[in-house]
């Protein structure tokens, strides 16, 4: 799913109107209908119909018109509706005015030009109501003030459930707002056709809440022919990329993966990575680990082969890389000088993409001249602190994403920056945000599992790019399946591994 800029989203509206002979008013009615249907399905039918009240706060542009269109539909199920029109500008959109004049006689539509005109009747109605924020859309390019700012402060001061249409009012679609800016804090954001880049910044999570992307009938042709740098990865796309297995297949068809992992006290990282590699479908898996881990891995993973290092506590032996279809290195290997030297040899001797995680990334951060020799399209999977060691600190998420893309381009690698909506940066300068996962995955060993998944997909013959976006999505889906069985608080990394099979089934079950 493409993440269009605010300008591109406006162009999508214009293209649809011009080429598909759809009026602007029809698109707004589609938006109102889609928001109404979401409310009907997720709140009205779920919570019962008694005493549901909707308080709309509408600006006078097309975002306010979206609110009016939803309000008009809400009359059809006899919801208790009040609409407050905030006349913050003399410039009304024509669609807004058309819809305003269609309100039935006797409906509660109140117009204000200052917050002082919020009457006791409005305050009384607000008690227990769902507040629909339709003040400002994604075209905002400066901080709010005046009556709009007062209305946003009013919304944020209430204990009510807040639903924003298109984007929380006061938020920019393509960039972060300043900490001093006034922005609606919504529990739900109902956006249209495309996600906004701003929804994926952690700094904005508290304002956006849960977001839904609603289809309002914009041109598919425009979407296909318009390129963009940012993408939101969804299930249907991943399903199309998954390979199927022939009946006459054998283990040799699915690659031989090598996991270089573990040191004294951290052999568990090797176990988790190798088990995830096996569960994801690699035909053969070998683990290179210190001698102290030999029996642990042989007992805990009888399906894996083990190459024990001559050193008991950490990795020191050279590794013959040509035997393997894919190599994942880093989980739990430590920072010993001998281990660093082995990593350098592995980099020099490998002629195909590798997966670098954890201590392998920390070693690269201490030896930055090695970065230029990484095999093309290798996959690095840092969390934020590991990424900072590679490139330095960023002032905010937007700056960090630029660092991520610049690094991927400069070193011709793929950077998987782990976190909520993990992002995958490619050497071509594109960003792919993942849509799966949950806070229960914030547990020790989760990253080791991802390393095993990615290495397995590379071994099976997926390109480094496809392995990255599939692997991150599969990892998150397995975590979501695990959270349905456990609580987020009780989840451990092994739960993710045990749900990889269910994750595959979940993805493949999505209808086209």
C-alpha positions, 0 to 999 in steps of 0.5 A: 500500500503506497503512502502518498504525500499530502500533495499526492493525495490531493492529486488523487482526488483531482485525478478521480474527479477529472478522469472518472467523472466523479464529483468532489461531493460524491467523494466526500459522501463516500468518505462520510459513508465509510466512516459511518459504516466503520462506526456502525460495525465497530461501535454501534453494533458492538456496544449496543444502541442505547444512549449513543450520542455523537458530537461532531466538531466540524471545520468549514473545509472538506474535512468538515464536509466529511463530518457533515456527511457522516452526521447525515448518515447517522440520522438514518439509525436515529442516533442522537447527533449534535453538530458544532460548525466552527467558523474559523474562516470565511473561506468555506468549501462549496461541498461543505456549504452544500451538505450543511444546507441538507440538514433536516429541519430541527436537527441540532446544528450550531454554528460558532465563531469563538469558543465563548459561544460553546453553550451549556447545552453543548457541554451537557450534550458532550457528557458521554458522547462520542466526539467526532473530530472533523475540524482540519484535514491533512492539508494543514501546514502551520500550527493552529490557533484561535477558535480551532486551538480552543476547540482542540483543547476542549476535545483533549480535556474531555474523557470521551472517546474521540474519533478523528476523520482523515487525521487528528486536527492539528497534525501534519500529514508528512512531518512531525509537529512541534511539541508546542503545537496543539493537536487532537488526541484521538482513540481512533483515526479513520483515514482515506485510501492511503495511510499518512506517513505521520501515523507511523512516527512513534511521537504521534502514536498517542494522538493517532490511536488506532488508525483504519484506512477506508476506501472512498473510491479514489482512482486505482489508475492514479495509484498504479501510475504514481510512484512514491518512496514510502509504503505500508506492507499489508497481508494481501501483498505478502500472500502474493510473494510467498512461494509454494512447494512442489510435491516432489521437493526435497530438503535440498530445494530449500537451502542450507542456512548457517547461523553464527551465534552464541557465547558463554551465557548466551547460547539461548540466542543461538537456539532461538535463531536456529529454531526460527530458521528451521520453523520458517522452512530452511531445508538444512540448518547448521549452527556455528557456536562456541564449544560450550554450546555444543550439547545445548544445541544438540539436545534442544534442536535435534533437527539442526547440525552443529559446528562447535568452535575450538574455543569454549566460550566464544567464536574464534574459528574461521568459517567456510562460507561457500557451503551455505546458501545463506548466513545469519550472524550476530545473536549473542556472539559478544565483542571479543577481539577474536570474534571480531576478526572472524566476522571480518573474514566472513564478510570478506569471504561471502559473495552473497547477502548475509543477515547481521544482527545484535553483536555483529552490528555492534562490531560493525559500529566499532569497525566502520571501515568494514561497512564498505565491504559488506556483500551487496543487499545484506540485511542489517536488523538493528534496534534503535540503540544499535542503529545509533551506534552505527550512524549517530543519534537523531533528533526525532523519528523523521530524522532517523528515517532519513539516516536509515535510507541514506545508510541503505543507499550508501552501503547498498544494504537493506536496513530493518529498523526494529520497533513499532511499524518496523521499517525496511530501507532499501538501497533504492531509497524506498521505505517499507513500514510493517503493519503487524506485531504488538508490544508483547514482542518487546521481549528478550530474544525476539530479535534473534527469532527475526534473524533466524526467519530472515536467514531461512528465507534467504536460504530458500531463494527469496531475494534479499528485499522480499526476504526482508519484507516477508520476514518482518511481516511473518515475524509480526504476524507470528507475534500477533498469533501468540498474543491471541494465546498469551497476554502481551505481558506473558509472551516470550520469544519462543511463543513467536517461534511456535506460531510461525506455522500459524502465521503462514496459515493466517497470511495464506488465508487472506482472500484476494 
